[in-house]
Structures are given as structure tokens and as C-alpha cells.
Amino acid sequence: MVSFRTVSASLSLVITVARLLTHPLQEPSRADSWFFAVIVGAYISTVVSGLRLRRGTAGKGDAAGQVLSDVVIATGLVYLSGGADSPLTFLYSLAVMGAAAVLDRRGALWAAAGSMLAFTVMLVGGRIAVAEGGTVVTGRLLFVLGGNALALGLIAVLSGYLSRQLFAAGGALSQSEADLRRLGRLQQQILSSMPSGLVTCSAQRRITFVNAAGSLILHVEPAACVGQPLEKLMPGAAALAPRASRGELSVETPGGRRTLGLSVTPLDGEPGALLIVFQDLTELRRMEEDLRRADRLASLGALSAQLAHELRNPLAAMRGSAQLLSQEYARDAMVQKLTGILVREADRLARLVEDFLRFARPPEPQRRQVALEALLVETVDMLRADPLAREVKVEVSAPDRLTAPVDPDQLRQVLINLVRNGVQAAGPRGAVRVALSQAEREAQIRVWDSAGSITEEMMGHLFEPFFTTRDGGTGLGLSTAHSIVRAHGGSIRVRSHPAEGTEFIVGLPL
């Protein structure tokens, strides 16, 4: 209403100035001066109301004063512009509608009554002032007063009704907006609290939304994904459309390859749009693979233990017999040569049997608190003297001083197996890096080589006994390392990529 009064006063001022400019040779009349004074009064009243509103001190009294000043200003302008013949009598209607806006229906009726009273007093008083013995109230005057009274009353009733409807609609709209904001906040809380990833895409297979969990799983920024093709973020997901209750994808992310279990459903509101809900199954699949591997190793271990037990006695008998023959025919060069071969091969088979037994039934770890960084440095320094490592760059990074309850001899054997495998895989001018770090409640030993030669097909058989890709290898090194780490209550994982190298991660509880 303050803004409306400002605009109204400004328009009145513009009209008055324009009328005066059309007669530049005439001096402004006394009525014109009063006209300007009334407009200035309207401005002052508006400024005072605006300041009180801004300070928060305005109340119903200010609204009543505003309506009263509107009636007074309208009366002054009507009087100065011709009274009953004034073209500005509509200002009373504006005052009534303004009262309905700020004081509801009752205020509109009071404003209509006040406007009619002021208009009547102005007209009758003016007639009395100019009458010279004639009749003051004429039929035309009664017609004008009655017509204005009827018009103002009807405007008051209609304005009051519309004002009440407006207030009701405004309250309902405000409540709806508040509910909508609450629902929006609830939706955001639900989406941000979901442990599962959520992605929506348009019919053109362009991503429109990624929640916080989804961005963490895929190692991406949500804002950067919006507008990107779905196939770029989740290759193969579009092939499951338009509906798939359950599917599984392997996706390459900046944080490594992830296994996702996902469901795809159509998104209501846009034909062809999709809603994809997914979970990170990488760790679960890894644990399942570890359990399957443990079962296979347990079976193979039992078989190896039985086989080793059955081979020990025959090997001992063969070796003893060969030694007796060697002593009996000490002067026969051919016999000495053949018995030497028998003894050497029997010893080699005995060592292999010992390896089988160590894999099948590794000795219980003799745990004690060991400084892991010192153990790593000593083991790597020892392996640097190996002829295989002469042309390989071997580095050790152990910034954290960690101690863990481990068997140092068994852990050294694990390190020797992993580092030697890395050196052999990297080859001349290759690189091997051994690092120690702490993650949550475990110490992590990372052995990385630059080769990256382990394929996806090899991953499933990597820790199985007798599986090897190297000529002359027994295939027991990694399986023995796996058994030792498991006996310590730890875990061993591997990841490999031709461009990023191969990394074995040994986790040991602290």
C-alpha cells in the first residue's frame, strides 16, 4: 500500500505539472498551489509510514491513520478539482480498497462511511457557502450523494470479500510453500543419508542427478556429472533399461575398478527417464572370493599334508638306499655319479615336501611386538643383494613408526616372496616400491611393481598352490604368504593394471 500511494501521488503530480505546462503563460492559481500542497502531504504521510514499517514499529494504528489520511487527501483533491463535478472522485474508491487491504472488511466499511461523510460535508458545506436564500439541497445533489454512497458501499463490501479471500488464499499458499520447503529438505536429507548410490538420467541418457553416496562410490563430483552421458559414468547400465530388478556391473572409476549391484526402473514424469539405485559390492565380492579361496586352500592343504606324509618315508628310504650303494661301490665312478643324482633329487623332493607341509599346516605364529619399518628396511636391503635386483630400482617408504604383534620370521618370508616376485616381474630397468602406512585399525604393507602383468583371468587363481606363470616356479610362494597372513588374522589383496603396475596390499591388525 505504501508503494501504491507513492505511485498514485507521483502520477497525480505528473498530471498536474503537465496541465500547467499546457498553459505556460498563466500563473499557477491558488487552487493549483493547494493541489501541490495536498500531494506533498501525501508524500510526507507515505514516507512516515514507510519508515515505521521498515523499523518494525508500525501497527494497526498506523494502518488506520493511513486510511484516514487517504480519505482526507481524496477529499482535498476532489474539492480543489471541482467538487461534485471533479474527475477525481474515484480516489474515495481507492481509499476504500486500501482500507480493505490493510484493515479487512470492517475497515473497508468504516472507510466507505468516512469517505461518504467527508464528501457530503464538502458538497453541502460548499452549497451553504454560496447559497443566497435559495434551497441548499437539490434533487441533483441528492442523486450525486446517493449514487456515491451506493458505489462506495458496494465497493466496500466487494473489496472486503476479495480481501478476505486473498488473505485466506495467501495463508494457504504460505502454508503450502512451507510444506513444500519442508518436503524439499526432507528429500535432500533422505537422498544425502542413503547408503546406496542413486542416479537419474533423461530419456536421452544424460545424467540429471547423482546423490552423495553415488559420488563417493564412483569417485566423482556430482556437479561435474550432470549432463554427462550415462554410458561414460556407468558403462552398460543403459542396456538394462527400461526395467531391471537386479543387475551387476564392473565399472572403472578414478579410485579403481568397482563392482556395482544395481536396479533400473523408469522415472515417472518423463517418458524414457531412468532411476538407477546401486550399491558397491566390491568388498563383498572380494570377501566371497576370499572365502572360496580359503575353502579351496583348506582342501588342497589337507591333500598336500596327506601327500607329503605319504612321500616322506619313501623318500627317506630311497635316500638311505642311495647312500648305502654309494658306500658299497665307492670305487665305481658310474655308481657314485648315479647315487649322487639320487641323493640330490631326493633332497630336492624333500624340500618340496617341506614346502607342501608349510603351506598345508603353517606353524603357529610366535607373536611379539615388532617394529615394522625396521623389518621392511632390513628385508629390502637383504634382497637388494640378489642378482635379480641389480638392474631394478627398489625403494622403501616407511614414514610411520608402527609396531604390530607378528611373527618376524614368518612376516619376513611373506615380504621376501612378494618383493622377489615384484623384482622378477618388473625386470631390468623396472621399479619396485615397498611402503608402510596405517589405515584405520591395521598396518598396511604395500608392495608395488611397475610391470602390471597380472590379468583378470589370473586374479582368481593367484593364491592357489601350484599356480605359477614363471618357468621353474613351484607356485607355492604366494599361497604360503596367503596362509601366513591369514594365520595372523590379516588380509592380502592385489590389484593390477598395465598402465599403473601391480600392487599387493598386506593388512595386519594392530
Secondary structure by P-SEA (a helix, b strand, c coil): caaaaaaaaaaaaaaaaaaaaacccccccaaaaaaaaaaaaaaaaaaaaaaaaaaccccaaaaaaaaaaaaaaaaaaaaaaccccccccaaaaaaaaaaaacccaaaaaaaaaaaaaaaaaaaaaaaaaaccccccccaaaaaaaaaaaaaaaaaaaaaaaaaaaaaaaaaaaaaaaaaaaaaaaaaaaaaaaccbbbbbbccccccccccaaaaaaaccccccccccccccccccccccccccccbbbbbbccccbbbbbbbbbbbcccccbbbbbbbbaaaaaaaaaaaaaaaaaaaaaaaaaaaaaaaaaaaaaaaaaaaaaaaaacccaaaaaaaaaaaaaaaaaaaaaaaaaaaaccccccccccaaaaaaaaaaaaacccccccccbbbbbccccccccccaaaaaaaaaaaaaaaaaaacccbbbbbbbbbcccbbbbbbbbcccccccccccccccccccccccccccaaaaaaaaaaaacbbbbbbbbccccbbbbbbbcc
